Amino acid sequence: MRKISFQPVADSQSRILIVGSLPGEQSLAKAEYYGNPLNQFWRLMSGVIERPLVPLPYLQRLEALRAAKVGLWDVVASARRAGSLDAAIRDPETNDLAGLAAALPALRAVGFNGGTAFAAGRRLLAGSALVLLPLPSSSPAYTLSFESKLEKWMELRAFL
């Protein structure tokens, strides 16, 4: 069965686009970006935008990101995958990342949430003037400490 990513959450004011690989099982079931409560994405972004996101309902989290000029999307439009691990992605079809980036006039940087997103996304944005920033995965499967992840994610602040 093919898994399908979500629509982008971005607008003409977006300065940063955070790009993941493909939503995991819990995210797909909830129809929410980073829907697994063990995923550290929302905590990391709370630090970046200096606003608590974790206690907010999902739609308010998205609004807070928009207000901070941050957008979200995924590199993979659809793929076969058993479970949630990026290593299990098979037959991926990519989203039009370059097309979205071109449609966002204020975009300055793309932050890639994890190595899989970066490996695929940098090819899709080759030749772009955007800053392409690889970030440690917010996934609970990536066991780097939260503090170490946050230190790298804070580099996004320079583009807000």
C-alpha positions as CSV (number, residue, x, y, z in Angstrom):
1,M,0.0,0.0,0.0
2,R,1.3,3.4,-0.9
3,K,1.6,6.1,1.7
4,I,0.9,9.7,0.6
5,S,2.3,12.8,2.1
6,F,0.4,15.9,3.2
7,Q,-0.1,19.1,1.3
8,P,2.5,21.8,2.1
9,V,1.8,24.3,4.9
10,A,3.5,27.4,3.6
11,D,2.6,30.9,2.2
12,S,4.2,33.9,0.6
13,Q,5.6,35.0,3.9
14,S,7.5,31.7,4.6
15,R,11.2,32.3,5.1
16,I,12.1,28.8,6.1
17,L,10.7,25.6,4.8
18,I,11.2,22.5,7.0
19,V,11.1,19.4,4.9
20,G,10.8,15.8,6.2
21,S,10.9,12.6,4.2
22,L,7.4,11.0,4.5
23,P,4.9,11.1,7.4
24,G,5.1,8.1,9.8
25,E,2.2,5.8,10.7
26,Q,0.9,7.8,13.6
27,S,1.1,11.1,11.6
28,L,-0.8,9.5,8.7
29,A,-3.4,8.1,11.1
30,K,-3.9,11.5,12.7
31,A,-3.5,13.5,9.4
32,E,-1.0,15.7,11.2
33,Y,2.6,16.6,10.6
34,Y,4.7,15.0,13.3
35,G,1.8,13.4,15.0
36,N,3.8,10.9,17.0
37,P,4.0,12.3,20.5
38,L,7.5,10.9,20.9
39,N,8.7,12.9,17.8
40,Q,10.7,15.9,19.0
41,F,9.8,18.2,16.1
42,W,7.3,20.4,18.0
43,R,9.7,20.8,21.0
44,L,12.6,21.6,18.7
45,M,10.5,24.2,16.8
46,S,9.4,25.7,20.1
47,G,13.0,26.5,20.8
48,V,13.6,27.9,17.3
49,I,10.6,30.3,17.2
50,E,10.8,30.9,21.0
51,R,7.1,30.0,21.5
52,P,5.7,26.9,23.3
53,L,4.0,24.7,20.7
54,V,3.6,21.4,22.6
55,P,0.6,22.3,24.6
56,L,-1.3,23.8,21.7
57,P,-3.8,22.0,19.5
58,Y,-2.5,21.0,16.1
59,L,-4.1,23.7,14.1
60,Q,-2.8,26.3,16.5
61,R,0.7,24.8,16.2
62,L,0.5,25.3,12.4
63,E,-0.7,28.9,12.8
64,A,2.2,29.6,15.2
65,L,4.6,28.3,12.6
66,R,3.0,30.4,9.9
67,A,3.2,33.5,12.1
68,A,6.9,32.7,12.6
69,K,7.3,32.5,8.8
70,V,8.0,28.7,8.8
71,G,6.5,26.3,6.4
72,L,6.3,22.5,6.3
73,W,6.4,19.8,3.6
74,D,7.9,16.4,2.7
75,V,10.3,15.4,0.0
76,V,8.4,12.2,-0.8
77,A,4.9,12.6,-2.3
78,S,4.2,8.9,-2.1
79,A,5.9,5.6,-1.5
80,R,5.5,2.0,-0.3
81,R,6.6,1.6,3.2
82,A,6.0,-0.9,6.0
83,G,6.1,1.0,9.3
84,S,7.5,4.4,9.8
85,L,11.3,4.1,9.2
86,D,12.8,6.0,6.3
87,A,15.0,2.9,5.5
88,A,11.8,1.1,4.6
89,I,10.7,3.6,1.9
90,R,10.4,1.9,-1.5
91,D,9.5,3.2,-4.9
92,P,9.3,6.9,-3.8
93,E,7.8,9.6,-6.0
94,T,9.0,13.1,-5.0
95,N,7.0,16.2,-4.4
96,D,7.8,19.3,-6.6
97,L,10.0,20.9,-4.0
98,A,11.7,23.2,-6.5
99,G,8.3,24.4,-7.7
100,L,7.1,25.2,-4.2
101,A,10.4,26.9,-3.4
102,A,10.0,29.1,-6.6
103,A,6.5,30.0,-5.5
104,L,7.6,31.3,-2.1
105,P,9.1,34.8,-2.7
106,A,10.4,35.3,0.9
107,L,12.0,31.8,1.2
108,R,15.6,32.0,2.4
109,A,16.4,28.5,3.6
110,V,15.2,24.9,3.6
111,G,15.8,22.8,6.7
112,F,15.9,19.1,6.1
113,N,14.6,17.0,9.0
114,G,16.9,14.0,8.8
115,G,19.4,12.5,6.4
116,T,16.9,10.9,4.0
117,A,15.1,14.2,3.5
118,F,18.4,16.0,2.9
119,A,19.8,13.4,0.5
120,A,16.7,13.5,-1.8
121,G,15.9,17.2,-1.2
122,R,19.3,18.6,-2.1
123,R,19.1,16.9,-5.5
124,L,15.6,18.5,-6.1
125,L,17.0,21.9,-5.2
126,A,20.3,21.7,-6.9
127,G,21.4,25.1,-8.3
128,S,19.0,26.9,-6.0
129,A,20.3,30.1,-4.2
130,L,18.6,28.9,-1.0
131,V,20.5,27.8,2.0
132,L,20.1,24.0,2.4
133,L,20.5,23.0,6.0
134,P,20.7,19.4,7.0
135,L,19.2,18.9,10.5
136,P,19.3,15.9,12.8
137,S,16.1,13.9,12.6
138,S,13.4,14.8,15.1
139,S,12.3,11.1,15.1
140,P,12.5,9.1,18.3
141,A,14.4,6.5,16.2
142,Y,17.3,8.9,15.9
143,T,18.8,8.7,19.4
144,L,21.0,11.8,19.5
145,S,20.2,13.8,22.6
146,F,17.5,16.4,22.5
147,E,20.0,19.1,23.5
148,S,22.4,18.1,20.6
149,K,19.5,18.2,18.2
150,L,18.3,21.6,19.4
151,E,21.8,23.1,19.1
152,K,21.8,22.3,15.4
153,W,18.1,23.2,14.8
154,M,18.7,26.6,16.4
155,E,20.8,27.5,13.3
156,L,17.4,28.1,11.6
157,R,16.9,31.2,13.7
158,A,19.3,33.1,11.4
159,F,16.8,32.9,8.6
160,L,13.6,34.1,10.4
